[in-house]
């Protein structure tokens, strides 16, 4: 199988899993990731859909990343924001009618599943090395500029996003704290496993 096809499979599979995980965390009602909490806050304050705000905020992050890396804006990343926004709206529309956890136990189950699916989706998407969504690219930009780990870089950005989400009345809760604390480590673990899987696929392909 040609390498470009494998990377495309990573890319689209990652987005599908990531957006499904985001929708699960939103439906858990325990709080979403700092980035998604901001999107929910903007949705509550100004209208539009959560996915639409993914595209708007994503464009802003693309501009920041280009300035930080001193290179032309990675406009292909806008396609990732667009697809991610569509995915979020699709999954929210799909699961909202039947997935409404009412007990605390079910809420935590949905939240944990959301964190795991999101982490796996991000790791797979990064392996594609096409155009990670702007937030994940920013995570890598901060890592490369500072030498910090993925975990610490993501945590720092998350703190800034939480502050913005609070200003706009976003979906902040215990889930936000758990995601901020553990998502970086989960992504890192998935990245290692996906990288090993990718190396095995390359050996088979040759």
Secondary structure by P-SEA (a helix, b strand, c coil): ccaaaaaaaaaaaaaaaaaaaaaaaaaccccccaaaaaaaaaaacccccaaaaaaaaaaaaaaaaaaaaccccaaaaaaaaaaaaaaaaaaaaacccccccccaaaaaaaaaaaaaaaaaaaaaaaaacccccaaaaaaaaaaaaccccaaaaaaaaaaaaaaaaaaacccccaaaaaaaccaaaaaaaaaaaaaaaaaaaaaaac
